[in-house]
Amino acid sequence: MGWALPRFWVKVHISGGRDTVVAVCDEHLLGKSLKTKDNVEVAIDRSFYGGALIQENDISKSLKRGTILNLFGNQIVEKAAELGLVNSKAAIKIGGQLHVQIINISRQPR
């Protein structure tokens, strides 16, 4: 029996007609709240991240759609690093999970 590929929750938001925000979190994080080292609670909210459940081998296409990426979870941040979208060392940790926000300046509308 093989290991299942990771899955991610993905939701696309159009921001003011200019930017495409792609919010992605690891499957197990949706609906959870995590705390920062300063005890600030951060919610991985269903309304922001909970769009479609995508397999790991399909996530690249979703990530390439965004001018802004909001990624929450160790698996998705590591996948984005594998794809060359971010250096995982630039991520912050919240409740033991990696989090990054990426703005793709080269894809910004002019």
C-alpha positions in Angstrom: 0.0 0.0 0.0 1.5 3.4 -1.1 1.5 6.7 0.7 -1.2 9.1 -0.2 0.0 12.4 -1.7 -0.6 15.5 0.4 -3.8 17.5 -0.4 -4.3 21.2 0.0 -7.3 23.5 0.4 -7.2 26.2 -2.3 -9.3 29.3 -2.7 -8.9 32.1 -5.3 -9.9 35.6 -4.4 -10.0 38.5 -7.0 -8.9 41.7 -5.2 -10.2 44.9 -6.7 -9.9 43.4 -10.2 -6.2 43.9 -10.1 -4.7 41.0 -8.1 -5.5 37.3 -7.8 -4.9 36.1 -4.3 -4.5 32.4 -4.0 -4.9 31.1 -0.5 -3.6 27.6 0.2 -3.4 25.6 3.4 -2.5 22.0 4.3 -5.6 19.8 4.3 -5.5 19.1 8.1 -5.2 22.8 9.1 -8.5 24.1 7.6 -10.7 25.4 10.4 -8.0 25.3 13.1 -6.6 28.1 15.2 -2.9 28.3 16.0 -1.0 30.6 18.4 2.1 32.6 17.7 5.0 32.7 20.2 3.4 35.9 21.6 0.2 33.9 22.2 -1.8 35.7 19.4 -4.4 33.4 17.9 -4.3 33.0 14.1 -7.3 31.3 12.5 -7.0 29.2 9.3 -10.5 30.3 8.3 -12.7 28.2 6.0 -14.0 31.4 4.3 -10.5 32.4 3.2 -8.8 29.0 2.5 -11.7 26.6 2.1 -12.4 26.5 -1.6 -11.4 23.2 -3.4 -9.4 20.3 -2.1 -6.5 19.7 -4.5 -4.0 16.9 -4.8 -0.3 17.8 -4.5 0.4 17.0 -8.2 -2.2 19.6 -9.3 -1.2 22.4 -7.0 1.4 24.0 -9.3 -1.2 25.2 -11.7 -3.2 26.9 -8.8 -0.1 28.6 -7.4 0.9 30.0 -10.8 -2.5 31.8 -11.1 -1.8 34.1 -8.2 -0.2 37.6 -8.1 -0.3 37.1 -4.3 0.0 33.8 -2.6 -0.9 33.2 1.1 0.4 29.8 2.1 -0.2 28.1 5.5 1.3 24.8 6.5 4.6 22.9 6.3 3.6 20.8 3.3 2.5 23.7 1.1 5.4 25.9 1.9 7.8 23.1 1.2 6.0 22.4 -2.1 6.3 26.1 -3.0 10.0 25.9 -2.2 10.4 22.9 -4.5 8.7 24.8 -7.3 11.1 27.7 -6.8 8.4 30.2 -5.5 9.9 30.8 -2.1 12.8 30.0 0.1 11.3 28.0 3.0 13.8 29.6 5.4 12.0 32.9 4.8 8.8 31.5 6.3 7.6 32.3 9.8 6.3 29.6 12.1 3.0 29.8 13.8 2.0 27.0 16.1 4.6 24.8 14.5 3.4 25.4 10.9 5.2 27.4 8.2 3.5 30.5 6.8 4.5 32.8 3.9 2.9 35.5 1.8 4.4 36.0 -1.6 3.8 39.0 -3.9 4.7 38.3 -7.5 5.9 41.7 -8.7 6.6 40.5 -12.3 2.9 39.6 -12.7 1.5 42.8 -11.3 -0.9 44.6 -13.7 0.4 47.9 -15.1 
